[in-house]
Amino acid sequence: MRRAVVLLFLLCPASPLHAQSMRDRVSQLFTFGDCGQPLCLEVNADFHGNHYIPSVAQGEDNLLAFLTSAIGTAVGNVPFSAATSGVSFTFGAGAPVATAVSPGPIFAERAQTLGQGVLFMGATFNGIAFDNIRGVPLGDINFVFPHENVSDPALGAPTFENDIIEVTTDLELNLLIASFSASYGVTDRIDIGVSLPIVRASLSGTSRAEFEHYPGAASPHFFGTDANRSLIATSAASGDALGIGDVGGRLKVNIVQDESRGIAIVGDVRLPTGDEDDFLGTGATTVRVLGVASARFNDLTPHINAGYLHTTDATLPNRVLATAGFDYLVSERVTLAGDLLTSFEADDARRRLPAPVVYTAPEVRTVPLTRIPEKADNFIDASFGGKFDAGAGFRLVANVLFPLTDAGVRPTALWTVGVERTF
């Protein structure tokens, strides 16, 4: 554990605390010139200069709100690490009978509890390099921002309303999460636990904006001033943040347990202790309830988890959860674990992308505002890893999780390393 604490301090940035939040940094990628607002043009700021701002900042269904909300959801989608004790027993005919012989799964739950008076402690480190949003590479995101309808009811009259700003963004977003967890066996059938994540988020990106003038229109739109006007502008932003993420609490109650099978209920809550503006947390309380069933076939322990996740954020959907997997004792020192983790939207509360813009003058045409598809963010992940006896009661944990669906903001893979011990 001492090495884990040292590593945590090494994660701390040497730079002083930043004034801008990470959400401000994302907004900065769409700010060109010195106006201080996304897509505010320097020319005639009281007239043409602010006619693109509503397409960025007005309403709930706008591109920047969607992008930053999707990033926050990705932070909250990092799974809990399981708290299991390794070998556990039940007592039949006055003699102990093993109900589990392996250290257990990595992210999923099995039915066995720790046992009265047993303490579990663990530290895990998750590394995530996000590289796509619903399958669209973060290094090549295209956004289209339309002009505000300023006079005639028909969008496109006067003709300069057909001028659009097209922005191509190259965005890099990385998370490093150090999670410290502890669980305690209150009785032989009840465990309680807590989880404290420390999150470091780093972001960097560039954007290139270009006016696409409507053919034949007298276009008053450009970047810069009358003396230095241009159809093209660029911007860049970078920053990082470090702090406490969303703290979690957990309760497990074992209902049925014998030497070959078990059933339990797991409930956990994540509190909005992480700063959502810095992508350290979701800004919402989430409550998860799972039914857990597991069995034992010699050295193989399969398990199934199914349940429901509720969030207090009205712009995010509640979710139906299901996980199936196994852990297998290869030898006295090595356990392999694999899982298929799923999370499906249970309602239609997600933040929407803005609909395509329909121009009616001087001709009818439809302009999509992004290549990001509008669809449900249903997550399916494959997880594979192992636990290794390091001696003196310590176990090392290593795992890789692979997203199998293009949903939300996703990495190619999520790696996990850690250490755990029971006392």
Secondary structure as GFF3:
##gff-version 3
##sequence-region A 1 423
A	DSSP	alpha_helix	2	10	.	.	.	ID=ss1
A	DSSP	alpha_helix	22	28	.	.	.	ID=ss2
A	DSSP	three_ten_helix	48	50	.	.	.	ID=ss3
A	DSSP	alpha_helix	54	57	.	.	.	ID=ss4
A	DSSP	alpha_helix	63	76	.	.	.	ID=ss5
A	DSSP	beta_strand	88	92	.	.	.	ID=ss6
A	DSSP	beta_strand	95	100	.	.	.	ID=ss7
A	DSSP	beta_strand	119	133	.	.	.	ID=ss8
A	DSSP	beta_strand	136	137	.	.	.	ID=ss9
A	DSSP	three_ten_helix	138	140	.	.	.	ID=ss10
A	DSSP	beta_strand	141	146	.	.	.	ID=ss11
A	DSSP	three_ten_helix	159	162	.	.	.	ID=ss12
A	DSSP	beta_strand	164	185	.	.	.	ID=ss13
A	DSSP	beta_strand	190	212	.	.	.	ID=ss14
A	DSSP	beta_strand	223	225	.	.	.	ID=ss15
A	DSSP	beta_strand	228	230	.	.	.	ID=ss16
A	DSSP	beta_strand	232	244	.	.	.	ID=ss17
A	DSSP	beta_strand	248	257	.	.	.	ID=ss18
A	DSSP	beta_strand	261	270	.	.	.	ID=ss19
A	DSSP	three_ten_helix	276	278	.	.	.	ID=ss20
A	DSSP	beta_strand	286	295	.	.	.	ID=ss21
A	DSSP	beta_strand	300	311	.	.	.	ID=ss22
A	DSSP	beta_strand	319	329	.	.	.	ID=ss23
A	DSSP	beta_strand	334	345	.	.	.	ID=ss24
A	DSSP	beta_strand	357	359	.	.	.	ID=ss25
A	DSSP	beta_strand	365	367	.	.	.	ID=ss26
A	DSSP	beta_strand	379	391	.	.	.	ID=ss27
A	DSSP	beta_strand	394	403	.	.	.	ID=ss28
A	DSSP	beta_strand	409	422	.	.	.	ID=ss29
###
